[in-house]
Amino acid sequence: MELLIIGTLEGQIGAASKIALSQGGHVSLADDIEPALKILRDGKAIELVMIDVKLDIYKFIQSLENERINVPVVACGVSTDTKLAVQAIKAGAKEYIPLPPDAELIGAVLAAATRENHALIYGDKKTEAVLKMAKQVAPSEANILLTGESGTGKEIFSRFIHDNSKRANKKFVAVNCAAIPETLLESELFGYEKGAFTGAVARRIGKFEEASDGTLLLDEISEMDIKIQSKLLRAIQEKEIDRIGGKAPIKVNTRIIATSNRNLAEAVKNGTFRQDLYYRLNVININIPPLRERPADIKVLAEHFAKKYSELNDIALKPLSQEAIAKLENYRWPGNVRELENTIHRAVLISSGEEIDADAIILNDPDSVINKPEIGEEMSGGEFIGRTVANMERDLIIDTLKHTFGNRSTAANILGISIRTLRNKLKQYESEGYDLPAGK
């Protein structure tokens, strides 16, 4: 645990540091906000900030947000500073620690900050197979491409890979390429020198340098502008980057995990994604199936989220009723795990009985309720009226391919057709603009 303490903590800085060190932490000190920001800008792997409640915490947290520095902040002050404590929490501090410091309390805060907040909960064999593959390739130095629909948990899987890699004790840094404007993404990735452009009031270490010796997650990389892709390619190939306004290249040792909810091979064909970069990233491809294809995950995830949000909102934990579970399991989850989490959070808050019942499960897309007969059940044939044979054939082929995680040979065997016929069909569907699962 890398801890940054800002301010004097009412003369208790020595005691707080001693407690943190006894808990296995490493402590950096800054007497005010600006020196603290410099430490953070320089890319030091700070995992928690403790700040004197008498400093301008709102200004500090705003600076963190403006510079997209993601680190939890706790405020510290004497126990009589009730008003300042409230202000600190309102400004964005996660916790308030009264002074003089209590060893047990600081230990609990440090443990909470270091605890992995991205638990990988599962119960389905398909998810287990994906995790087995991820764990197998994690110790390598290969770049990894995670693909799958939005909300399937690609970032959580990427953290799992990092935690099982040889870089696990180094930093994991995530950049959402879709959330950062094109004009800022370059400086976010590669950093800049003071005076490099208007507003560059101090040198800023980029995410590549910050993650050196660790792992850099490039989330939704398909949204990256093609001009920045060329600089990213050089950084991966040469293992060096250029800060904006810098005079010399800087060596980096960064492992890349990239994610995409789009078909990158199709983006290469369309000219929106560089082929050479695609090959560099796609050394190992792991496709994460949508939640509807791993139904045994639904119940265990729902129970996990119910516990999480009951604790978060200080509400007594209620079990999910059988009717609620059935309702969850008979929904297609177009928003995947993210949608399930939001649904359970809402259910925890609005449920009024001794159980979370079906009435508390409010689904966003009623049309996604599964009400079609399963394979082997009697079908009236009415559900096929108005559909062409070609459309039904296409849906059957694509659904089977998703079921096999993109494995063409297995899909062809299930469908009872030759691999050549399947590939010809897929080539046709790609030309018609359909998104096909990645695979061989």
Steps between C-alpha positions, in 0.01 A plus 500: 500500500645835386359771726524879450444721807426868433530763773600486866203297631494720811854391589402132477676431170773295668250279683288448186810413297618253761163323501493487120853358489406236758214396269745439215454837331757734343453869579566815296453844656390835358443814707232645270280429197735614222798284609256210537371550145859504375563160661187363335579658161844341508334161483587370847272202562296659783207279603350715779518866604454616860448879510473747786135603529602867534639506146283579199381145431245612242775673297725195533234253382398731215863508388510120508184481290618766253830317449329157506712374790306217658589445866278469812522784753433489876494809722658521846431747782442533873174345614347844577520604131147372428414776253827458311450123494158542336646744248779255417256218429287734287813603310561138404710347778419129545549494877574724798762384752499681838832597660696395697517195272370164608707204376199272449305763305792594273568130446139448393513794258824375346355149467187637334707706259721208401219243484417413142170670421452299183401158626461242228181314591380216281316169496486411133727250324552741210632769732721240667644408159577865422670543839705186444626642171568841659694344787704289257617798294529752785865421593616563143612839373265483200254779428140386539180607324177449693186510287134483587186707526481810721443417864637145495777586748803544275676731746450252784647223286796725414567557871482125553770456233718768663455345847613162365795640305865548594417872526236453770697702757533791255244755393184433300394812308176528302416748223153516346573600142132571432458736796796732428472754216734444206680828572590382854565129445855547371606701803321253726695208357842654446507799738638847435764746610431830668411764238437244225162662434263750657401371842805275543606671823711208617653182366256205498598134479285308251328168561767308307770619739275460802438135408864423414595159646126448552190466284319759290136435413383676184124468539287523183807546281284490186397860584859628475565743214718350228760781534567401862507132400828556314663645813363215707645250253845659533476491880421128490763414238787715625408495870547875518276805498535873435338743739332791324759777499773259604851500353591133530317166493435321828534125540199314640432137588122479486280200433185580303155357549247645255124456491242552229127443464535533123637269234854635459565284194205673335634839613830413327310427179314830534823693544413628849756281678861435404568143395855497643371624837225236494761227453713642783205503740334178391784267604248325725128555456259414782131538421271553799152363428194713577312430822211333315745230385622427854169469688649327804677830581174692541392372843846517662562849361156620611561374854845663502356837391216474751754456781723777365225762473331401825828568680566818303158646584496364859193287425437156650587230248192329354503178299378495142170316469470206262265710284760780485774255400275349233429847363872577487581170329229548238638832375755538222702779666587717198707717736673192645653502850488880522122494446458217753696696761285812451182290514598338831613833649157645420326188637690525831381859543132454408429154644258523795444142614720247676629384162596675178202385298427505128316834524826669602675366188434775247631409156610769257401318181185285536549379142811315617306259720567145387169348408595283206481120532827318556651259247310173523175661616194501278481805272187628335692653210319830544815669624658446157227672298628806314864388509692376198693173500820697430448719808428199721807321365719805571373533858552129564857510367599812694339377825678166465830678439451707816426181690835355389695819588572559133641151435410442133571123495283427803221719367509321162474163677199613703330642192576191293670693220853509364751752629528639145122559483509670840788728402325598176185585696699705754680686223162593356367616839812712559454668163141576601623675815416241767723485808647152536672348804879501475661159474650243268 
